[in-house]
Amino acid sequence: MAPPGRGPVGTAAGGGAHPGRQPAATRRRSRLRTVLLVVAGLCGLAVLAFVVWASLARPAEPAALQAAIDDPEVEVTLGPVVELRPAGAEPTRGVVFYPGARVHRAAYVATWAPIVAATDTLVLIPRMPLNLAFFGRSRAEDLLAASPGIDEWWVGGHSLGGAMAASWLGDQEPGTVDGLTLWASFSTGGAGLEDRDELRVLSVTGSRDGLATPQDIAQRRGLLPDDADMVEVEGMNHAQFGAYGPQTRDLEPRISDRAARSALTEAHVAAFTGTDADL
C-alpha cells in the first residue's frame, strides 16, 4: 500500500501529463490558426480599403456639365453609359471612350460636347467596374454591337482608360475598329498596334501634364503606327482632358479650360474628317 498522504505510484512529478496543459502539436495548430485568421483579416481590410478608394471617383464639375447639357447642338443622356450625340442628326461615326482611373464618366461630357457638335459623332462613355478601366477593358465590345447604324468606329480613353482601350483593340481583328484616340495616354506593349497600318490613331498630350508627361508619351511612340497623329497642346495639363478639378501630382495649366477643349476639338476634326475646325 502507498504511504498515507501519497497518491498512487507513478503520479509523482514527471510521471505523467500536467493536468490542463495541451500537447505541443495542439498548441502549434492553435497558433497557426490564429496567424491565419489575422492574415485573413488584414487581407479583408486591404480589399475593403481598395474598394472604398476606387469607388470614390472624381465627379464632374457641376457648372461644366450643366453647360454641356444645355448646349442646343448636343444631346446628352446620363446613365450607366453616358451618351452624347449631335442634335437633329443621325451620326455614322461613333467613339467608345474609357474614363481615366477613378474619374466619373460624366466628367468627360464637357470635353466631348464641342467635338460632337463639330463632327456629328456619337460618343459612348461606359461605367467601369470600381471606376478602373483595367477591370472593364472589353466594355467596347457590347457597345459596338448595340449600335448597328454606325459605319466608322473609334475607341479610346483618357490616361488608364486609353491604355486599356488600346489593349482591348490589340485583341481585335483588323477592320473591327477604324481608329484609336488617346488622351494623355499610350498603347500597351503587348497590344501590337505598331504594325496595324490600317488603323487611324490620334494621340493628344499636354505640355503641362504631370502624370502622363510628354517624355512618357515620346518613350512609347514606337508602340503606335508610324503614321499616327501626335498632337501636343501647349500649356494643357492632365486634368484638363476632363472637367473634374485639379489632380494630385499634375502641373498647373497655362491655358484656360476653354482653350484646352478648343485644341482637343481641332485635333479631332482633323483626325475624323481630314479638315481644319472652324472654331
N, C-alpha and C positions, 0 to 999 in steps of 0.2 A: 504493500500500500504506500501511497505517496505520503510524505510527512504532512502533518497538519499545516494548513495555510498555503500549501503549494498546489499548483494545478497539475494536470496530468503530465506525464513525461513527454517531452517534445514540444511543449508550448512555451518554453523559456525564450528569451530574446534571441533572434537569429534562427529560431527553429521553424518559422512559418511566415506567411504573408502578413503585412501590417493591416489591421482592420481599417477599412475605409479608403485605402490607397489603391489607385488604378494601376494596372500593369503598364510598363513603359510603352509598349506598342499602342495601347489605347490612348495614352497621353499624346503620342506623336500624331495620331489620326485626328485627335481633337484640335491640336494646334494647327494642323494643315487645313481643317475645315474653317477655322477662324480666319486664317490668312486668305483663303479663297473667298470667303464672304466679304472681307474688307476690300479685296481687289475688285470683286464684282460690284460692290457698292460704289467704289471710286469710278469704275468704268461707266456705271449708270449715271453718275453725276456728270461725268465728262460729256456723255452723249446728250443729256438733258441741257447742259450749258451750250453745246454746239447748236442744238435745235432752236433754243431761245435766241442765240446770237444770230443765226441765219434767218430766223423769222422776222427780225426787226429790220425790214427793208427800208431804205431811204424813200420817203414818199415824194410824190410830185409836188412842186411848189404850186400852191392853190391859184395864185394870180396868173401864172404862165399857163397852167392847164385850162383855166376858165377862158382865157383869151383865145386859145386854140379851139375850144368847143364853140365859142361864139363866132368864129370865122365863117362867114357865109359860103366860102369856097370849099369848105371841107366838112364832111360828115363824120362825127366821132361817136363810136359806140364803146362804152366802158364795160368790161366784164372779165371773165376768165381769159378771154382773148380780146385785147384791145384792137379795135378795127378803125382805120382811117381810110376814107375813100373820097374821091373828088365829087363835089356836089353836082348833081344833074348830069353825070357822065358814067358810062359803063367802062371801067378800066380793063385793058387787055394785058397790062403788066402788073405783077404782084411781087411784094417783098415779104418774106417771113424774117422778122428781126428779133434776135435774142437779147434780152436786157443784160446789163453788167451785173456783177456779183452784188447781191443784197441791194439792188435798186428796183423799185416798183416799176412795173411795165408802163404805168400811166405817166411816168416821169419823162418818157420819150415822145409824148404826144405833141408838146410844144415844138420840139425839134423837127419832127417829121411833117407837121402840118404844112409848112410852106413848100416842102418838097412835093408833097401830094398835090397841092394846088398847082404847082408849076409843071408837073409831069404827068398828071392824070394817072397816078399809080395807086393801087390798093396796097395798104400796109397792114400786116397782122403781127401783133406782138403778144406772144403767149405767156401765160403764167408758168414759172419754173418751180419745180419742187424745191422747197427750202430757199427759194429765191436765188438758186445757183444753177446756171445753165449746165454745169457739169452733170447734174442728175436728170437733165431733160434734153440731151443733145439731139434726140430724134423727133422732137416736137414738130419739126417742119414737115415730116412725112405725112401726117394726118391732115395738116392744113393745106398742103398742096393737093391732096386727093379730094378735099372738100370744096375746091374752087375750080370746077372744070372750065369755066369761061375764060380763064387766064391763059394767054398764049406764051408769055415770057415770064419766067420765074427767076427771082434773085433770092438768095438767103444772105444773112449777115448778122452783125451784132456789135455791141459795144464792149470793149475790154474782154473779160472772160467769155461773154456771150459771142463775140466774134470768133474767138479761138474754137469754141465748141461748134459753132456753125460750120467753120472750115473743116473741123474734124469729121463732122457728120457728112459733109459734102464729099470728102475724100473716099467715103464708102459707097457713093452712088455711081451708077453707070453714067458715062459721058452723055450729055443731052438731057438728063433728068432735070437739071437746073442750068439756066443760062449764065447767071452771074453771081458774084460774091461781093458784098460791100462790107468793109471792115472799118469800124470807128475806133481809133486808138487801140488797135488790136493787130494780131498777126496770125498766120496759119501755124498749125502744129506740125511737128517734124514728121509724123507718120502719115499725114494726110496725102502726100504725094501730089499736091496741086501744081508743083513746078513744071510738071510735064503735061498739064492739061491745056493745050494750046487753044482748044475751042471755048474755054471759059473766059468770060469778061470779068475783070477784077478791078474794083476801086478801093484804094486804101487811103483813108484820110487821117492825118495826125495833127497834133497841135504842138507848136514850138515851145509852149509853156506847160506841157504835160509832165507832171512829176511822177506819174505811175507807169504809164507806157511811154517812155521817153522817146524822142526821135532817134536816139542811139540804139535803143532796144529794137525799134522798128527796122532800122537800117541793117542791124546784125541778122535779122531774119528775112531780109528781102529775097534771098535766094530760095525761100520756100514758096514763092509765088511765081506765076508765069512771067516770062521776060517782058511781055507787053502790058503788064498790069499798070494801071494809072495810079501813081503815087503822088498824093497831094498833101502838102504841109501848110496848115493855116497859121500864119504868123500871129503870135500873141494869144492863141487859144489854149486853154488848159483841159485837163481830163474831164472835169465835171461839166464843162460847157457842152459836151455832147448830149447831155440830158438837161433836165431842169429839176434838180433835187437839192441844190445848195452846195456849199463847199465840202470838200473831201479831204480827209487826213492825208498828209504827205504830198498833196497836189501843190503846184506853184500858183501864185497869184496871176490871174489873166491880165493881159494888156489890151484886150479889146472887149467890147460890150457883148452881152449875150445875143443881142440882135445882130451884131456884125458876125458873130460866130455862126449863127443859124443861116445868115445870108451866104456865107462862104460854103457851108455844107450844101445848101441848095444849088449854088452854082456848080459845085463839083458833081452833083447827081444829075443835074440837067445835062451836063456834058457827057457823063457816062451813059445815061439812059438813052439820050436822043442824038448825041453827037453834035449838039449845037450849044451855043452860049446862052446863059439865062438872061432874060431881060427883067432885071430887078430894080 
